[in-house]
């Protein structure tokens, strides 16, 4: 039987075989390498990216294509190679969400540096897009697109 570890969410558990390995960690968390994605139906479309070794370290994320229909991320060849992505179907993107304390700043997401995950090999990396000037790190998601 596989061991299960409780996480920050009482009712959800993850299996040790499920982590996504981030060889470089995430910015400011370079030593944390293994993360899991947790979905709660009542929180859709948001997903949690949670550190396996530090269950209290979790990021709210969202699929950037759900909130920006014209999103066309250009990922550099070096990042594609690091993640062993052979075709677009291998990749899944997430964008970290920021919920500001000041309501005037709203809820934003970072479209400049998405998290790219190779589902087949369970590898992840936060990248800076080659076409980053087309996007913002504070894209509002709590209001309709213009």
PASEBA-1860 file (N, C-alpha, C; in nm, 3 decimals):
! residues 146
1> XXXXXXXX> 0.085/-0.119/0.000/0.000/0.000/0.000/0.089/0.125/0.000 ~ 0.052/0.222/-0.081/0.129/0.346/-0.089/0.104/0.431/0.035 ~ 0.210/0.497/0.080/0.191/0.584/0.195/0.123/0.713/0.151 ~ 0.047/0.768/0.239/-0.025/0.893/0.211/0.019/0.995/0.316 ~ 0.031/1.120/0.273/0.069/1.226/0.364/-0.041/1.330/0.364 ~ -0.083/1.376/0.482/-0.183/1.482/0.484/-0.121/1.613/0.437 ~ -0.203/1.698/0.377/-0.153/1.828/0.336/-0.230/1.936/0.410 ~ -0.213/2.059/0.367/-0.275/2.172/0.433/-0.428/2.164/0.429
9> XXXXXXXX> -0.484/2.087/0.339/-0.628/2.071/0.326/-0.668/1.942/0.395 ~ -0.748/1.949/0.499/-0.780/1.833/0.581/-0.832/1.714/0.502 ~ -0.919/1.737/0.405/-0.987/1.627/0.340/-0.916/1.573/0.216 ~ -0.803/1.631/0.180/-0.735/1.590/0.057/-0.599/1.531/0.092 ~ -0.564/1.422/0.027/-0.433/1.360/0.045/-0.369/1.340/-0.091 ~ -0.238/1.327/-0.094/-0.171/1.298/-0.219/-0.084/1.176/-0.201 ~ -0.061/1.106/-0.310/0.025/0.988/-0.309/0.167/1.032/-0.339 ~ 0.263/0.967/-0.278/0.402/1.005/-0.297/0.446/0.995/-0.443
17> XXXXXXXX> 0.381/0.911/-0.522/0.422/0.896/-0.662/0.373/1.011/-0.749 ~ 0.290/1.098/-0.697/0.227/1.202/-0.777/0.304/1.333/-0.791 ~ 0.415/1.357/-0.724/0.475/1.491/-0.733/0.528/1.525/-0.872 ~ 0.532/1.654/-0.894/0.594/1.709/-1.014/0.728/1.765/-0.968 ~ 0.835/1.723/-1.035/0.969/1.762/-0.995/1.009/1.891/-1.066 ~ 1.051/1.990/-0.987/1.100/2.118/-1.038/1.251/2.120/-1.014 ~ 1.333/2.087/-1.114/1.478/2.078/-1.094/1.539/2.205/-1.035 ~ 1.483/2.321/-1.068/1.535/2.449/-1.019/1.451/2.505/-0.906
25> XXXXXXXX> 1.352/2.430/-0.858/1.258/2.484/-0.760/1.177/2.595/-0.825 ~ 1.122/2.682/-0.743/1.053/2.802/-0.790/1.129/2.923/-0.738 ~ 1.120/3.038/-0.804/1.189/3.157/-0.754/1.154/3.182/-0.606 ~ 1.258/3.204/-0.527/1.251/3.223/-0.382/1.233/3.092/-0.306 ~ 1.210/2.983/-0.375/1.195/2.851/-0.312/1.277/2.749/-0.390 ~ 1.401/2.784/-0.421/1.485/2.702/-0.507/1.516/2.564/-0.448 ~ 1.511/2.550/-0.317/1.543/2.421/-0.255/1.423/2.327/-0.247 ~ 1.305/2.379/-0.278/1.184/2.296/-0.275/1.161/2.245/-0.417
33> XXXXXXXX> 1.170/2.115/-0.435/1.172/2.057/-0.569/1.045/1.980/-0.608 ~ 0.974/1.924/-0.511/0.859/1.839/-0.542/0.729/1.907/-0.501 ~ 0.638/1.917/-0.598/0.509/1.980/-0.576/0.399/1.887/-0.627 ~ 0.281/1.904/-0.572/0.163/1.833/-0.621/0.057/1.936/-0.657 ~ -0.030/1.898/-0.747/-0.143/1.984/-0.783/-0.267/1.929/-0.715 ~ -0.338/2.017/-0.648/-0.458/1.977/-0.575/-0.576/2.058/-0.629 ~ -0.682/1.987/-0.661/-0.804/2.052/-0.711/-0.919/2.024/-0.615 ~ -0.993/2.129/-0.586/-1.116/2.118/-0.509/-1.229/2.165/-0.600
41> XXXXXXXX> -1.327/2.083/-0.618/-1.437/2.117/-0.709/-1.500/2.253/-0.675 ~ -1.515/2.281/-0.546/-1.579/2.406/-0.505/-1.491/2.528/-0.528 ~ -1.363/2.507/-0.558/-1.271/2.619/-0.583/-1.236/2.635/-0.730 ~ -1.294/2.555/-0.815/-1.268/2.563/-0.959/-1.300/2.704/-1.009 ~ -1.220/2.758/-1.098/-1.114/2.696/-1.178/-0.975/2.703/-1.114 ~ -0.969/2.737/-0.985/-0.839/2.749/-0.919/-0.786/2.612/-0.878 ~ -0.655/2.599/-0.883/-0.584/2.478/-0.840/-0.476/2.520/-0.741 ~ -0.439/2.430/-0.655/-0.330/2.456/-0.561/-0.205/2.384/-0.609
49> XXXXXXXX> -0.092/2.452/-0.606/0.038/2.392/-0.630/0.105/2.389/-0.493 ~ 0.115/2.268/-0.436/0.159/2.253/-0.298/0.292/2.179/-0.291 ~ 0.382/2.231/-0.209/0.512/2.165/-0.187/0.489/2.036/-0.109 ~ 0.549/1.929/-0.157/0.530/1.801/-0.089/0.607/1.798/0.043 ~ 0.724/1.857/0.047/0.806/1.853/0.169/0.764/1.956/0.273 ~ 0.692/2.060/0.230/0.646/2.166/0.320/0.498/2.189/0.291 ~ 0.409/2.107/0.346/0.267/2.116/0.309/0.204/2.255/0.329 ~ 0.262/2.337/0.417/0.206/2.470/0.437/0.245/2.568/0.326
57> XXXXXXXX> 0.335/2.525/0.236/0.375/2.608/0.122/0.290/2.569/0.001 ~ 0.196/2.655/-0.033/0.105/2.626/-0.144/0.070/2.755/-0.216 ~ 0.057/2.744/-0.347/0.026/2.859/-0.431/-0.109/2.836/-0.498 ~ -0.192/2.940/-0.500/-0.315/2.936/-0.578/-0.275/2.959/-0.723 ~ -0.325/2.874/-0.812/-0.292/2.887/-0.954/-0.419/2.875/-1.038 ~ -0.403/2.909/-1.165/-0.513/2.898/-1.260/-0.454/2.870/-1.399 ~ -0.529/2.802/-1.481/-0.490/2.781/-1.620/-0.502/2.916/-1.690 ~ -0.392/2.974/-1.740/-0.400/3.108/-1.798/-0.489/3.117/-1.922
65> XXXXXXXX> -0.509/3.007/-1.992/-0.595/3.008/-2.110/-0.742/3.027/-2.074 ~ -0.777/2.997/-1.950/-0.916/3.015/-1.906/-0.950/3.161/-1.883 ~ -0.850/3.242/-1.852/-0.878/3.382/-1.818/-0.828/3.481/-1.922 ~ -0.754/3.433/-2.019/-0.704/3.519/-2.126/-0.707/3.439/-2.255 ~ -0.817/3.455/-2.328/-0.841/3.371/-2.445/-0.736/3.388/-2.555 ~ -0.674/3.505/-2.563/-0.574/3.531/-2.666/-0.432/3.505/-2.617 ~ -0.416/3.435/-2.509/-0.284/3.405/-2.453/-0.208/3.314/-2.549 ~ -0.091/3.360/-2.592/-0.007/3.285/-2.685/0.136/3.284/-2.631
73> XXXXXXXX> 0.162/3.202/-2.530/0.295/3.202/-2.469/0.401/3.147/-2.562 ~ 0.513/3.216/-2.570/0.627/3.173/-2.650/0.737/3.130/-2.553 ~ 0.753/2.999/-2.540/0.849/2.942/-2.445/0.979/2.914/-2.520 ~ 1.091/2.958/-2.463/1.219/2.944/-2.532/1.259/2.797/-2.545 ~ 1.339/2.769/-2.646/1.384/2.633/-2.675/1.458/2.571/-2.556 ~ 1.536/2.650/-2.485/1.610/2.597/-2.370/1.515/2.541/-2.265 ~ 1.407/2.614/-2.235/1.309/2.565/-2.137/1.234/2.443/-2.189 ~ 1.202/2.443/-2.317/1.136/2.327/-2.378/1.226/2.204/-2.364
81> XXXXXXXX> 1.356/2.221/-2.388/1.450/2.110/-2.377/1.467/2.063/-2.233 ~ 1.477/2.156/-2.139/1.491/2.121/-1.997/1.373/2.035/-1.953 ~ 1.255/2.069/-2.003/1.132/1.998/-1.965/1.103/1.877/-2.054 ~ 1.189/1.852/-2.151/1.170/1.738/-2.243/1.032/1.740/-2.309 ~ 0.988/1.857/-2.351/0.858/1.870/-2.418/0.879/1.843/-2.566 ~ 0.811/1.740/-2.617/0.822/1.703/-2.758/0.710/1.761/-2.843 ~ 0.595/1.786/-2.782/0.484/1.850/-2.853/0.397/1.923/-2.751 ~ 0.308/2.009/-2.802/0.226/2.092/-2.714/0.140/2.010/-2.618
89> XXXXXXXX> 0.101/1.891/-2.658/0.017/1.807/-2.572/0.089/1.761/-2.446 ~ 0.222/1.765/-2.446/0.300/1.726/-2.329/0.295/1.832/-2.219 ~ 0.262/1.955/-2.257/0.273/2.068/-2.165/0.138/2.113/-2.109 ~ 0.142/2.154/-1.983/0.028/2.214/-1.916/0.080/2.338/-1.846 ~ 0.009/2.451/-1.860/0.053/2.575/-1.800/-0.037/2.615/-1.685 ~ 0.026/2.670/-1.583/-0.044/2.729/-1.470/0.013/2.868/-1.447 ~ -0.069/2.954/-1.393/-0.027/3.089/-1.360/-0.056/3.113/-1.212 ~ 0.042/3.166/-1.140/0.024/3.191/-0.997/-0.068/3.311/-0.978
97> XXXXXXXX> -0.162/3.296/-0.885/-0.263/3.397/-0.855/-0.222/3.473/-0.729 ~ -0.248/3.604/-0.729/-0.222/3.688/-0.613/-0.352/3.753/-0.572 ~ -0.393/3.728/-0.449/-0.516/3.790/-0.394/-0.470/3.903/-0.303 ~ -0.489/4.024/-0.349/-0.441/4.142/-0.277/-0.532/4.177/-0.160 ~ -0.471/4.229/-0.055/-0.549/4.273/0.061/-0.630/4.399/0.029 ~ -0.578/4.482/-0.059/-0.647/4.604/-0.100/-0.742/4.569/-0.215 ~ -0.873/4.581/-0.194/-0.969/4.544/-0.299/-0.952/4.620/-0.430 ~ -0.893/4.740/-0.425/-0.870/4.816/-0.548/-0.771/4.746/-0.639
105> XXXXXXXX> -0.683/4.664/-0.582/-0.584/4.592/-0.661/-0.639/4.459/-0.710 ~ -0.746/4.412/-0.649/-0.816/4.294/-0.694/-0.737/4.165/-0.689 ~ -0.777/4.073/-0.774/-0.712/3.943/-0.787/-0.638/3.944/-0.920 ~ -0.509/3.913/-0.914/-0.427/3.919/-1.035/-0.356/3.785/-1.056 ~ -0.306/3.768/-1.177/-0.225/3.651/-1.208/-0.108/3.692/-1.294 ~ -0.003/3.614/-1.287/0.121/3.643/-1.357/0.121/3.572/-1.493 ~ 0.100/3.649/-1.600/0.102/3.591/-1.735/0.241/3.596/-1.798 ~ 0.333/3.668/-1.737/0.469/3.681/-1.789/0.550/3.554/-1.761
113> XXXXXXXX> 0.529/3.494/-1.645/0.610/3.379/-1.601/0.522/3.262/-1.560 ~ 0.463/3.193/-1.656/0.380/3.078/-1.619/0.465/2.961/-1.570 ~ 0.399/2.872/-1.502/0.461/2.745/-1.464/0.427/2.648/-1.576 ~ 0.531/2.589/-1.634/0.512/2.493/-1.743/0.541/2.354/-1.687 ~ 0.448/2.262/-1.710/0.461/2.126/-1.658/0.454/2.027/-1.773 ~ 0.551/1.937/-1.777/0.547/1.824/-1.869/0.476/1.712/-1.794 ~ 0.351/1.685/-1.832/0.270/1.585/-1.762/0.328/1.445/-1.775 ~ 0.381/1.413/-1.890/0.431/1.277/-1.913/0.551/1.245/-1.825
121> XXXXXXXX> 0.642/1.342/-1.811/0.763/1.318/-1.734/0.757/1.380/-1.595 ~ 0.648/1.448/-1.564/0.625/1.509/-1.433/0.738/1.604/-1.395 ~ 0.772/1.691/-1.492/0.874/1.793/-1.473/0.809/1.931/-1.481 ~ 0.856/2.024/-1.399/0.799/2.159/-1.401/0.906/2.266/-1.391 ~ 0.869/2.383/-1.437/0.960/2.498/-1.432/0.878/2.625/-1.449 ~ 0.910/2.726/-1.370/0.851/2.858/-1.394/0.942/2.929/-1.493 ~ 0.885/2.974/-1.604/0.964/3.032/-1.712/0.927/3.179/-1.732 ~ 1.013/3.250/-1.800/0.981/3.386/-1.847/0.960/3.373/-1.997
129> XXXXXXXX> 0.845/3.413/-2.043/0.812/3.399/-2.185/0.901/3.488/-2.271 ~ 0.930/3.439/-2.391/1.006/3.520/-2.486/0.925/3.642/-2.529 ~ 0.793/3.627/-2.534/0.706/3.739/-2.572/0.644/3.804/-2.447 ~ 0.722/3.812/-2.341/0.674/3.864/-2.212/0.624/4.007/-2.218 ~ 0.671/4.085/-2.313/0.628/4.225/-2.320/0.481/4.239/-2.359 ~ 0.422/4.133/-2.408/0.279/4.135/-2.444/0.188/4.119/-2.323 ~ 0.245/4.081/-2.210/0.165/4.046/-2.092/0.210/4.122/-1.969 ~ 0.141/4.100/-1.860/0.173/4.165/-1.734/0.182/4.062/-1.623
137> XXXXXXXX> 0.255/4.097/-1.518/0.262/4.009/-1.401/0.141/4.030/-1.310 ~ 0.060/4.131/-1.341/-0.058/4.162/-1.258/-0.184/4.172/-1.345 ~ -0.211/4.066/-1.420/-0.331/4.062/-1.503/-0.452/4.040/-1.413 ~ -0.546/4.135/-1.417/-0.667/4.126/-1.332/-0.756/4.013/-1.380 ~ -0.797/3.929/-1.289/-0.887/3.820/-1.325/-1.023/3.834/-1.256 ~ -1.039/3.937/-1.175/-1.165/3.959/-1.106/-1.253/4.062/-1.176 ~ -1.220/4.092/-1.300/-1.304/4.181/-1.381/-1.301/4.133/-1.525 ~ -1.402/4.169/-1.601/-1.413/4.122/-1.740/-1.301/4.181/-1.824
145> XX> -1.261/4.104/-1.926/-1.160/4.155/-2.021/-1.220/4.272/-2.099 ~ -1.136/4.370/-2.135/-1.187/4.484/-2.214/-1.227/4.442/-2.354
END
